[in-house]
Structures are given as structure tokens and as C-alpha cells.
Amino acid sequence: MTEFVPFAFPQWAFLKLHPDWCLPIKQLMSETDQYFIGRNADAGDSISFFLESAEGRQFVSVFQNVRLKHIINDLMSTKVINRDKIIPKGWMLPVFQQQWLAMLSIEQDTNQTALVDITEQNFNTHCMRCGRKLPKDGEYCWRWTGFNYGLDLLVTYTNGLLFLRRNTTNRPCATSVSLQAQRQVYVRVSVVSYDSSGELKYEKHTKMTKLSLGKDEETLLMTVDRQATFPLHVSVNFLYVPPPPAQSGTTKLKDQPSPSANQDRHVEGSL
């Protein structure tokens, strides 16, 4: 999974607004959808967005920290945002513009010059946050779906080794794939496991690493130690494109937030 806002955050906001709600948990999603969609059921042309309403203002600071640019790279998530009318258009339009410019930059800047000098601070602020749970020992291969600027990255776990492959021709892919000779991406990996009481039992992290991958090239991301127990929780952070200049560094979001948190952009696997 990746940025989970279209699914989990509305449910969280619904429960905060309805603290006495006590129906079976399996009904939470449908109740949440009914509540947010119903707000504008009879609104006609006077659509109101939840975060601009009196009841929604208390949640603004939480949604300001959502990385919307990584959500709108997935069609289903984008449709959910548009349907629920939680996030105002004024927040979304700059994000669409930013992503369009990023796509053109990747398509036409074949030297990837803008990814040369990325600080760890910028990486932490703008990276896409992905995760997967490996329930038991075995062999796994998966991808996080959505539009990833032509980079079809496959993660493989086998015998305690985590690999990353830039898939170009070896595996089927339902989306567009870049045929540039080399593509660059920044990556950081964390693996943790917990005991039955939820206490941290094992953890291992890599540093932010810049990779330059050729077509169908594979690289080792991490060796997981033998003492790690299952289930393993794998977290991978990616940065495909440079941060927009106006948001580089430690720019703080104001009252009217600019676009700036893992259910699904979906995990596909095992392949």
C-alpha cells in the first residue's frame, strides 16, 4: 500500500465526528461513504467541500500533511477524492499542474539532471511512501501500481534478500514503460517485525540511496538478518522526480495549504 488518505482518513474523520458509532467494523466503509457522499446529494450546483465546512476545519491540519501528488497517480484514488468532495479544488488543481510538469520533465529531460542534488530533508518531505506485509517466509515479487513516470519497479524477496528490478521487457506491465537507457530513482528501505504483543522485535534500515538503473537491471536493496521473524513489514520510500522549487527545503504549509500518510495505491503480486 501507499498513501492511504482516500480510504482511511475519511473513516477516521467519520469516527471523530461520530464517537458513539458502534456498528460492526465491516460497515465502517459504507457508512463513511454514505456520510460524505450524502453531504452533497441535494446540493445541485452549490457543492461544498468537507474541509471548507465548519465541521471539517478541525481536520485541515491533518490533511495538509497528505502527499496528494502520490495519490492522484492512481486512477481509483483520484476518483474517490473527486466523489467524496472532502478535499477542496483549490488544493487539488496545483497538484495536477505540478504532476503534469513533472511528467513532461521526465519525458523530455533524458539526462535526469534535476535529480542530481537531492537532500535527505527534501527526500523525507517528498518521497512516495510504500509498504507491504510479508506474512511468512517464502518468495515474493510485487509492484506498487499506479503511474510511476514509466518506471516499473519490481521488488523481490527471497532467502532473506530484497531486490529491486527496473522492469522494461522481462515482465508484462499494464502501464507505459520508459525505454530510456538509464533511469534514476532515490530509494530507502526499512524492515521491521513485532512480537505477539506488538513490541518491536527486529528492525533494519538503509540510507537514502540514488540508483541509476538500466533496462531490466536488478540491484540488491537489503539483506535481512536471520533473527528477523515473520510477519515482516517492508517499507520502501521512492523519489522519482525532483521536488518543485517552491516546496524545496522546509517550507511550512499555511492556512490555505499547498499540495504536499500508506490503503492503497494497490500492491500487485506475487508475480
Salt bridges, closest charged atoms under 4 A:
GLU3 OE2 - ARG129 NE 2.87
ASP33 OD1 - ARG83 NH2 3.25
GLU55 OE2 - ARG39 NE 3.43
ASP84 OD1 - ARG83 NE 2.77
GLU120 OE2 - ARG188 NH1 3.80
ASP152 OD1 - ARG143 NE 2.74
GLU203 OE1 - HIS205 NE2 2.80
GLU218 OE2 - ARG165 NE 3.72
ASP225 OD1 - LYS204 NZ 3.65
ASP264 OD2 - HIS266 ND1 3.39
GLU268 OE1 - ARG143 NH1 2.96
